[in-house]
Structures are given as C-alpha cells and as structure tokens.
C-alpha cells in the first residue's frame, strides 16, 4: 500500500506516525487487494486511543497497572485508559422487568446447545499459502459438486479423498457440540439442515472441508430463570459499549484532528 496517499495524522497537536499505523493495521482486516481498509481502521483505532490517553493525562490520572494473568501486567497506557473509562462510564444494572422483557421478546433465541452428527471430507492445506490454498480449493469444490449430486456415496468419497484420519470411518466425526470445532467449521454447522451437504467448501486453519450434516438435534428453549444472569450481563455490556461510544464521540467532536481518513463501513 502506498502510505503517501495518507497525510500525517495529528490529534490535538500530537502526531500518529505512519509506522504506528502500519503496526496497528496488522490487527485489522480488509478485503483482499484493499489494504487501505485496514489502514483506515488502524488510524481510527489509534486516534481513539490517543484521545483517551490525552483526556486521562489532562485529568492528572495515574496508572494503576493490574495483573492480567500470572506475571503479565497492563501497560501504563492500558491502565490509564481503563481507569478513565471506569471513572467516566457508569452503567446501571438492568432491572428484572427489563431482563424479562428482553427474554419474552423472543424466547426461542435462548436454547440449550445443539448437538450435531457430522461427517466431512478434508482437503488439507496451509490457508496462509495463497497458491496452495487456491490449488486445493479447486479440488475441494469438485468434491463438493460430486457429494451434492446424489450420484456418489459421501462415505466412499471421504475414504478415497479425505486427508483426515476420519476417512477410515467414511468421514464420520461423530457427535459434536458448540466449542468442539474451530470457529469457521462451527459457523457452517449452525447454518446447515439435517442431511444437508455443504454446497461450497469451508476453509479453516486445517484446510478445505466438505461437510455433511448427518443429524442435528436443536436444544430446547430455556426457561427465563436459567438464562436471566446471561441476559442481564449482555444487556449491561451493550449499555457500557453504547456509553463508551458516546464518550469517545464527545472527545472527537471537540478535538482538533487532521489527516484522519474516512471511517470504513
């Protein structure tokens, strides 16, 4: 990406260097071939960080670095930002009536975990290797077409082509529940119906998967008392996020900022 396209980013007289934005951009994603999206996201993230640090220092706050895990502590800047937000943002615990109203709006959203009976064909690859990824995708797509045609037995295809040890069992992985698979695989399972075969292969860190949902058992709707704490926590978290966005928005509105690219969608 041509960094010269972006002017220097200056926040209330302090410059955010291109090197800092480039480093932060590694933590953000964007469409293939459009690195400018990640750059813009990084610029906005660093602008917010600088505004919060400036506000904390303006208030004369000092860093109280907490231990995050054994031997690992917050940085001074992390502690300052946390302290500022804890001081500024106060969110009330939602009332039981509000929590009940959230549950009653659509109780079917709150279910016991589903149980999936799954088979797959794995075409192994390193997804970070673009050439290998594209080459193996063609093979996986061909197998997906064959598996969905109804003319060939899925188990036989798995035995002949899968790179997973489950090939010996015709690709059967057995029963799975949430948390048993990598996120991309689980996300695909949540979209599939009983006896469905994935029309397109699913990419995970292991490679490409052609998935068959052998059976699915959806969890029962949970009663209010069973999910009340989780709903209350989610509502409080959402309220905190809204309040923090409002606080940051107010800081940005009164700040002198130049060189900040348009926020990506």
N, C-alpha and C positions, 0 to 999 in steps of 0.2 A: 504494500500500500504506500502511496505517495503522501508522506506526512506533511509535505509542504502545502498540501491543499488546505490544511487546517492552520489558522493563525494561532499565536500563543494564547493560552487560556489563562486569564488573570481574574482572580477572585478577591475583591476588596484590596487590591494592590499586591497580592501575593500571586506569584506565577506557578502554575502547574506545568511541569516540564513535559515535553514530548516523551522523554524516557519513562517518566512515571506513568503516563497514559498508556504507553506501549506495554509496560509491565502489567498494569491493571487489566488491559484488554485480553490477557490470557485467561481471565476469569469470566469472560463473557462470550456468548455465541452470536453468530450471524449466518445468513445464508451463504452457501458455497459461492466463492468468487466475489463476495461483497464484504471484505474486511473492514470497510468503513463503518459498518453497523456496529461491530464490536468496539471499534474506536469511539464511536459516539456514546455508546453505553458506558464505556470506561470513563470518558470525560465527565459525564453526568454524575457517575458514582463518586469520582474524586472531588467534584465541585461540592456535592452534598457533604462529603467527609470534611473538606476544608471549612465550609460554613459552620459545621457543628464544632469543630476544634476552635475556630475563631470565637464563637459565642462562649464556649466553655472558658477560654482564656480571658475573654472580656469580663466575665463574671468572677474572675480570680479563683476559679476552681483548681483543686489539686488532684492529682491522680492517686487513686487507691487501688492498686493493681491486685486483682483477685486471682486465686489459683483456679485454673480451668480444669486441670487434671493433674495427677501427681507429677510435680516437677515442671509443669507448664503454666506460665502466668500470662495475664493480659499484658500487652504493651502499654506504655504510658498513654498513647493516643487512644487506644481502645478503652482504657479505663476512663479517660476524660469524656469520651462520647457517651459511654454507658451512664456515667454519673450525671451528665447533663440531661439525658433523656429521662432518667429516673426522677430527677428533680422537677422537670418541666411537665411530664406526662403522668396524669393520674386518671386511671380508668376505674369506674365503679363496677363491682361485681354484679352481673345481671341478676335481676330478681327471678324467683322461681316461676312466676307467671310468665315472664318474658322467655325463659328457657322452655317452658311447656308450650308456649305459642310457637316457638321455633320447631319443636318436635311435632306438634299437631299439624303444622302446615303440610307435612308430607312424611308420615311415619315410615314409609317404605324406604326412605333414604338410610335408615338406621337398621341394619341387618347383621345377623351373625355372619362370620366369614363363610364364603362359598367353599365348596370342595370340588376340585376338578380331577377328572381322569384323563390323562394326556398321553399322546404319542407324538413323536417328531422325527424328522429327518434332518440331521445336522450336516451342513457343508462348511467345514471348518476354515477359518481364515483369520488373519490379523486385520481388524477393521481400520487400523491406522495406516495400513499399506494400501493406498488408493488403487494401484494396479492390481494387486491380489484381490482386493475387495470387489472390484468391477468384474474381474475374470470369474470369480466364484459365484457372483450374483447371477450371471447368465446360466450357470449350471443349476443353481437353486431354483430359478424361475422356470426352467424346463421341467424340473421335478414337480414343482407346484402345479403346472399345467397337467402333467400326467396324473398327479394324485387327485386332482379335482375333476378329471374327465369321467371318472366312473368306470373306466375300462381296465384299470390295473389295480391290483391289491396294494393298499398302503403298506402293510407289513412287509410284503415282498420287496417293495421299493426301498424301504428302510434297510432291510437286510442286505440289499445289493449296493446301496449308495451312501448310507449314513456314516459319518465319521465319529459317531458317538458309540460308546460301549453298549447302549441300549439296542443297537442293531440286532444283537443276538436274540432279543425278545420282540423283534418286529417294530422297534422304535418305542416300545411302551416305557413310559416314565413312572407309571403308577399314579397314585393319588397325590395331589398337590393342593396346598392351601396358600393364602397370601403370605409372602415372605419366603417361600420355598425357592423361588426362581429369581433371576436377575430382573430389574425393573421393566426392561423392554419386553421381555418374554411374558411377564405377568400382565402388562398392559394389554398385550394381544389377547391373552386368555379372557380378560374381562369383557372383551368385545365379541367373543365367539359364542355361538349357539351349540346346543347338543348335536354331535355328529358332524359338525362343520370342519372343513379343511381350509386353512388359510389360503386365500387366493394369491397372495403375494408373500414372498419370504420375509421373515422378520430378522433384522440384524441385531445381534448382541455382541458382547466382547468375545464370545466364543465363535462367532461366525453367523452364517445364514441358517434359519430354521424354517422348515415347512412343518406346520403344526396341525395336528388333528385333535379335536375335542371329542374324546370317546364318550364322555358323560359329564354332566355338570349338575351339581346339587346346590341350589341357591339357599343361603342362610335365611332363617325365619326372621321376620320383623321383631326387633327387640322392644320390650316394654319401656315406658318412659323412665322408670326408676333405674333401669340398667344403664341407660345412656346419659342420664342427667349430668353427671360430672364432666363427661367429654364434651357435651353440647355447651355447657357453661364455659368451659375452658376455651373452646373455639370462638365463642361469642366475645369473650374478653380479649382474646388475641386479635380478633378482627377490629374491635374497638380501639385497641392500642395502636394497630397499624394505621388506622384512619387518623388518629390523633397525631401520630408521628409525622404522617404525610402533611397534615395541616401545619404543623410546627415548622417543618422544613420549607414548605411553601411560603410561609410568612418570612422566613430568613432570606429566601431567594428574592422575594418581592422587594425587599429593602436593600438588597446587596448591589454592589457595583461590579457587574460581571461582564467581561468581554471575551470574545473568542470561543464561546460555548456553542458547539454545533447543535442543530435542531435535534430534539429528543426523538429517537427512533420509535416507530409504532410498536 
